[in-house]
Amino acid sequence: MLRVRFSHLVLLAMLAFTSHGNTVDYDLVIANGRVIDPETGLDGIRHLGITAGTIASISMKPLLGAKTVDAKGLVVAPGFIDIHSHTPTQLGQKMNLLDGVTTQLDMEAGAFPVDFFGQDYKDGAQLNYGASVAHFAVRSKVMEGLSTEYLLGSTDPFQMNGKSWTTAASPEQIETMRLMINQGIDQGGLGIGVLLDYLTSAVSADELRMLFEVAGERQVPIHVHVRRGYTGDTAGLIEVINLAKKTRAPLFIVHITHNAMGRVDEWLQMIDEANNAGANIATETLSYAAGGTSISADVFRFRDWQGMFDITYEDVQWVATGEWLTKATWEKYAKQQPRGSVNHHYVKEDWIETALQWPRMMVATDALPAVDLSIKTNPNVAGTFSRVLGHYVRDRGLLTLSDGLARLSLYQAQWMSQASSSFDRKGRIQEGADADIVIFNASRVQANAAYGDPYQPPTGIPFVIVGGQLVVENGVSVDGVYPGKRLLGEVESTPL
């Protein structure tokens, strides 16, 4: 009798767990949220069931799981993909996650070998990460015998004043670089990163054409910081568009607002015309209105930077302290700390607004390395994506919420799918997609990070999930959880 009664109870329990007709043994359930998927147009109250790091169910009915996050009144969206970041550090990772970033890529500078990117994550990462093949590092190796694998933490000190940054390569050296760039792609590079503007006096037309030839042959993205002219001169853009057309290379123009300046409309029109003619060109904007880079950058050492940016010393901040510079302090830092960084304030708000409304625009941080709370950086690391949602989507009304989210995740995933099929499962809230998810309050989300005070986390992003695991819970980082993965390219081997 006891045995029958026990069996009856088990049957009742099983019926209760399956009463909704759905699998109920989920690792994590996100309940009652406003789910937005920009690719399919989904925008409605749904329940998500997550198992083994994958979105297993999207249901209009409640689901049961080992853990439940109640997202009532909140938006459930694809985790943000930062396609242009220079801060693969423990602090950078933490600040990115609090801003909703679930994938961190350095496609502009890159690394060589590519697995050097993310050295701080060797004991485990909380977000996904990856890099392009660094042309600058290959160049340093070929021309100076230096191992400058990445912008920070390299074997030899990273400096922008050596021979490889100022001297043209020989034909033999260019061919050696070709072999090494291909090697980097074979080893998992997500494309080719070209700091062309920092190498303006060094990279010849032949060398640049070689880089585009490799990108075209391998069909991987080539991300270029184009050569800068005076106040938005289009010559640098025309140079790379022509190469993209000739080689069929997928071309990405980094931070278009910071190069095009007041002519951003014209630059975007030129990209549209090239794409309509069969090219494959994409671009990005930042959401903070300043440029951040080394005080030893080519533009500061060899060119009329004040005329090009239409600013002077008083418009520049020393990043490490936040102080505004004078001619005297500029010269002091340039001599004593040539590896230090500056924020130069020249970008106008209407340039960013124009860029954001371009139909396929992506948003990126261009975050400088964040190493320690006592050493300041730029606010991009902590507020780029929340600023778009709070300022440009909600307060300014420039974009719908779905369009804004597409610029933070979907378009990046679609672009990066050219390098790796792993991106086919990112940037989306769909069954079978990776469970990289950000949950935020659309009416409250806002950036708090500012120049001089860069580490203030945003408001209104209570939950972030990477690989199906909570890495931010109730607005606080979750320690000891490492679901992040290194993302590698998946392309055919070097053609014979």
Phi, psi and omega in degrees: 000315178299319182296320179294316181298320180296316179298322179297318179295320178297317180297316178299319179296319180295319179296321179296320183286342182245014187294339180269000179076015181240156171298136186245352184272062179270148175292321183213139175240134171252114189253144166068015183274158171277101185273126178238124174238104186299332184288316182266347183086004178299131176205092182191170180286123182217168174240130180254135173249126185242130178222134176052040175079008184235145173287108185267335183208139170236111192234148172276350180252154180300150178238162179240139180209174180296329178219144181233134171252121178274111183256025180302130181081003182243159176265135177249117189223165176298141176301145186284145180246114177268107187276353186214086182228143177240032184225061176281062181239166180299317179290318178300319178299314181298314182294320177300314182298319179295340177265007175090007181280127178247348177222127185240118182236144168247096180263343180280303182275313180072187181215156173207117356298152187294334181284000174286331178296125180095028178301328179290348182258012187298337178264007178134139180243147176264346175230167177279152185205157179183173185209160171278176174278127185277109175300320182298321181289321175297317181298317179297323180292316184289318189267337182232354182070023183263146174256084176253073190299330181207176182293335178220150177077012184286162181299310173260146183303134177280118177218148184259025183237012180273179182303321184292346179263351187231348191243139178292145179274151176281164177304322180293320179293323178297319179291327175295320177298321179303314180298319183287323176298316176299320178299317179297322177293318177301328183273005174112010175299139184274011182151203180234129178255129186231110178274060191299318182296331178282348182239027187306316183278356187251322188274118179279169176299323180294319180292317179295320178298322177301317181297318178291325177298317179296314179299320179292316180295320183270349183053053173240153180296142171244117183259122189235130166270100191293160177297133186269137173247190180285126173036056172091017176308134186274000185302318180295323177291315181301320180304312184279329176298316180298320178292321179297320178295317184289325187256351184064024179285135172291114188253134177238122177268116183282151180025072186299324181298326185282344176257319182284329180054232184288357179254024184301324176302316181294318178298315181295323177296321178294323177293318177302314181297319179294317179294321177296336179269005175111000178284170180230087188233135178229171181203178184216163169228159170267170178250357175251141191264061172203159174258144178232125182196184181285144175291346178265008180302150182309318184297330180274330184273325191239354186231169181279076186295328180293322177287322182292321181266349183059046178220178175224187185303324184289352177264010185240137176250142169279115191301317188298334182241340184085000183287147176275138189268163169237175178302319181294314182288327174302309182296325178296310182293320180299327180276316188272330183226066185296346179266001180284168185243154177231151168253118180252122190265101181221345184283136180262147183303320184290338175293316180295317181296320177297315181296315183300331183274356173296134192304329183244023182295141173250157177246137178220166183270320193053039185291133173286160181304129174255112189252318184207145181300337180280348180245115185287158175224197175268159186288350181307325185296335187243349187222005186303309188280322176294330177294320177299312183293318184279311186276307189275324180277303186282305189283318181270338178066029182286332184222154168289164180298318179296318178296321178297317180295324177300323181285346181260347186210303188298311185295325176296316180296317180296318179295315185286346176298342176293337181259329185206134179291347178299335180281349175297338183256007181246164179073019186217148167250089182215153176298130183095350178280157175297141180275064170257108195221142171242138180238121186219165178262108186296333182273348183241341187299134177197152175278143176243344180292141181217163176298129185090343178217067194277347189257018177281119181290158180288167173259145169090016174237085186282333185225136172226134183236131176235127179056033178083003181242139177291124175247344169227125181228124184054038176078008183239138178297140178264118182279153172076015179241124187229071181274354184293151181230147171286129180259127183240153177291152179230082181234164179293154181298164181308127179295145180283000000 
